[in-house]
Amino acid sequence: MEFSTALLFSIIINILLFIPAFLLKTDKLTDLSYSISFAAVALFLFLKSEKNILDYVLLIMILGWSFRIGFYLLKRILKTKKDVRFDGIRESFWKFFGFWIIQAISVWLILLPTIIFFFNSKKESSLLLIFLGTIIFLIGLIIETIADKQKFDFKNNLANKDLWIETGLWKYSRHPNYFGEILVWIGIFVLSTSINISMSYVFVGIISPIYIFIILRYFSGIPPLEKKYDQRFSENKNYLKYKQKTNLLILGPNKNLTE
């Protein structure tokens, strides 16, 4: 019952956000809607839970992540004025509406471990998994925050207009922000397994980090950015060398290349 209620609430929130976004044809609300949806659904679930101390911890984690990414996206859209990803979509009622429904379902899927955690007993919680999940979450949040700031500052420096970022965390991964994002939801999944739940719940909860990995790695995250830079710098030897030696996603040492 909690799963269907959470899905319905996520859809309602996104439809309510879709209406002004479509009427005003503004990308500001659209960009913010992702973080707003997570915060609203998490708060809704929390209010329906028994409110154990661990529920407060998880709520703070999700709200902290939501505020961070929402603030970043707002700052970015105020600078760029519009999000080119929605060109040809925001003008079409059904295409735009479809985006919001997909987003509502995505929010629900990513929050599956949260639903499980909020509505199960915390009496036999594993301190080790609580600690491990929280640490993974914090590491991911820190990586994502630093990577986003480094790229934002780089792109808004006119001296870097015709360059790609390969400094800071971007020296060790071509998409460190997405790596951090994936770690955030792995951490929340690990935290959700700290309570006494059945294996069926574990299998449901693990959908969350798998889903966010697949979306970022194979669909809306990495592929369009790789395609964009490949087209833009297809004849730049330095870019091709950077791409060849630098990990696609996971932060790690650069590959040794022979000249």
C-alpha positions in Angstrom: 0.0 0.0 0.0 2.8 2.4 0.9 4.4 1.8 -2.6 1.3 2.7 -4.5 0.5 5.7 -2.2 4.0 7.1 -2.8 3.8 6.6 -6.5 0.4 8.4 -6.6 1.7 11.3 -4.5 4.8 11.6 -6.8 2.6 11.8 -9.9 0.3 14.4 -8.3 3.2 16.6 -7.3 4.7 16.4 -10.8 1.4 17.2 -12.4 0.9 20.2 -10.2 4.4 21.4 -11.1 3.8 20.6 -14.8 0.8 23.0 -15.1 2.6 26.3 -14.4 5.8 25.1 -16.2 3.8 24.4 -19.4 1.7 27.6 -19.2 4.7 29.8 -18.5 7.1 27.9 -20.8 9.8 28.3 -18.2 12.7 26.0 -17.6 13.4 27.4 -14.2 10.6 25.4 -12.5 11.3 22.4 -14.7 14.9 22.2 -13.5 13.9 22.8 -9.9 11.1 20.2 -10.0 13.5 17.2 -9.7 14.7 18.3 -6.3 11.3 19.5 -5.2 9.7 16.2 -6.1 12.2 14.2 -3.9 11.8 16.6 -1.0 8.0 16.5 -1.2 7.7 12.8 -1.5 10.3 12.1 1.2 8.5 14.5 3.6 5.2 13.0 2.8 6.5 9.5 3.6 8.2 10.7 6.8 5.0 12.3 8.1 3.1 9.0 7.5 5.9 7.0 9.3 6.3 6.2 13.0 9.2 8.8 13.2 12.0 6.8 14.8 15.3 8.7 15.2 16.6 6.9 12.2 13.7 8.2 10.1 14.8 11.8 11.0 18.4 10.9 9.9 17.2 9.6 6.5 14.9 12.6 6.0 17.7 15.0 6.7 19.9 13.2 4.2 17.4 13.4 1.4 16.4 17.0 2.2 20.1 17.9 2.3 20.7 16.3 -1.0 17.5 17.9 -2.5 18.5 21.4 -1.3 22.0 21.0 -2.6 21.0 19.9 -6.1 18.1 22.3 -6.2 20.3 25.3 -5.3 22.8 24.2 -8.0 20.2 23.8 -10.7 18.6 27.1 -9.9 21.9 28.9 -10.0 22.7 27.2 -13.3 19.4 28.0 -15.0 19.5 31.6 -13.8 22.8 31.9 -15.6 21.9 30.0 -18.8 18.2 31.3 -18.9 17.0 28.1 -20.5 17.7 24.4 -20.6 18.3 23.3 -24.2 17.3 19.7 -23.3 13.7 20.9 -23.4 13.8 22.6 -26.8 11.1 21.1 -28.9 9.5 19.5 -25.8 8.3 22.3 -23.6 6.1 23.6 -26.5 4.3 20.3 -26.9 1.7 19.4 -24.3 1.9 15.7 -24.6 5.7 15.5 -24.9 6.2 17.8 -22.0 3.5 16.0 -20.0 5.3 12.7 -20.7 8.5 14.1 -19.3 6.8 14.9 -16.0 5.2 11.5 -15.7 8.5 9.8 -16.4 10.1 12.0 -13.8 7.4 11.1 -11.2 8.0 7.4 -11.8 11.8 7.9 -11.6 11.5 9.7 -8.3 9.4 6.9 -7.0 11.8 4.2 -8.2 14.8 6.0 -6.7 13.0 6.4 -3.4 12.1 2.7 -3.1 14.6 2.1 -0.3 13.3 5.2 1.5 9.7 3.8 1.4 10.9 0.5 2.8 12.9 2.2 5.5 10.2 4.5 6.7 7.6 1.8 7.0 9.5 -1.0 8.7 10.6 -1.5 12.3 14.0 -0.1 13.4 14.2 -2.3 16.5 17.0 -4.6 15.2 19.0 -2.1 13.2 22.6 -2.8 12.3 24.9 0.0 13.4 27.6 -1.1 10.9 25.2 -0.8 7.9 23.8 2.5 9.3 27.4 3.9 9.5 28.5 2.4 6.2 25.4 3.7 4.3 25.8 7.2 5.9 29.5 7.4 5.0 28.9 6.3 1.3 26.1 8.9 1.1 28.3 11.7 2.5 31.2 10.8 0.2 28.9 10.8 -2.8 27.4 14.1 -1.8 30.8 15.7 -1.3 32.1 14.4 -4.7 28.9 15.6 -6.5 29.0 19.0 -4.8 32.7 19.6 -5.6 32.4 18.4 -9.2 29.4 20.5 -9.9 31.1 23.6 -8.5 34.3 23.0 -10.4 32.4 22.6 -13.7 30.1 25.6 -13.0 33.1 27.9 -12.3 35.0 26.5 -15.3 32.2 27.1 -17.8 31.5 30.6 -16.5 35.1 31.6 -17.0 35.3 33.3 -20.5 38.9 32.1 -20.9 37.6 28.5 -21.0 34.9 29.1 -23.7 36.4 26.7 -26.2 37.8 24.2 -23.8 36.6 21.2 -21.8 37.2 20.7 -18.1 40.0 18.4 -17.1 41.0 19.9 -13.7 40.1 19.0 -10.2 38.0 15.9 -9.9 37.5 16.0 -13.7 41.1 15.0 -14.1 40.3 11.6 -12.7 36.8 11.1 -14.2 35.0 12.5 -17.2 31.8 12.5 -15.1 32.6 12.7 -11.4 29.3 14.4 -10.6 27.4 11.4 -11.8 29.7 9.1 -9.9 28.9 11.1 -6.7 25.2 10.9 -7.5 25.3 7.2 -7.8 27.1 6.9 -4.5 24.4 9.0 -2.8 21.7 6.4 -3.7 23.9 3.4 -3.0 24.4 4.9 0.5 20.7 5.3 1.0 20.1 1.7 -0.2 22.8 0.4 2.2 21.2 2.4 5.1 17.8 0.9 4.2 19.2 -2.7 4.6 20.3 -1.8 8.2 16.9 -2.7 9.5 15.4 -6.2 9.8 13.7 -6.6 6.4 13.0 -9.6 4.2 15.2 -10.4 1.2 12.2 -9.5 -1.0 12.5 -5.9 0.3 16.2 -5.9 -0.3 15.6 -6.9 -4.0 13.0 -4.2 -4.3 15.3 -1.6 -2.7 18.3 -2.4 -4.9 16.3 -1.3 -7.9 17.1 2.3 -6.8 20.9 2.4 -7.3 20.6 0.1 -10.3 18.1 2.4 -11.9 20.0 5.6 -11.3 23.2 4.0 -12.6 21.5 2.8 -15.8 19.8 6.2 -16.4 23.0 8.2 -15.9 25.3 5.7 -17.7 23.3 4.7 -20.7 20.5 7.3 -21.2 20.0 10.9 -20.0 23.3 11.5 -18.3 26.6 10.5 -19.9 25.7 9.6 -23.5 24.3 13.0 -24.6 27.3 14.8 -23.0 29.8 12.4 -24.6 28.2 12.9 -28.0 28.2 16.7 -27.6 31.9 16.9 -26.7 32.9 14.2 -29.3 31.3 16.3 -32.0 32.7 19.6 -30.7 36.3 18.4 -30.2 36.4 15.5 -32.7 39.7 16.8 -34.2 41.3 18.0 -31.1 44.2 15.7 -30.2 44.4 16.9 -26.6 40.7 16.2 -26.0 41.1 12.7 -27.6 44.1 12.1 -25.3 42.2 13.3 -22.3 39.2 11.0 -23.2 41.5 8.0 -23.7 43.4 8.3 -20.5 40.6 9.4 -18.1 38.0 7.1 -16.6 34.5 7.5 -17.9 32.7 7.5 -14.6 34.6 6.1 -11.6 37.2 8.4 -9.9 40.6 6.8 -10.3 44.1 7.1 -11.6 44.6 8.0 -15.2 45.6 5.4 -17.7 49.3 5.4 -18.8 49.4 6.1 -22.5 52.3 5.5 -24.9 53.1 8.4 -27.1 
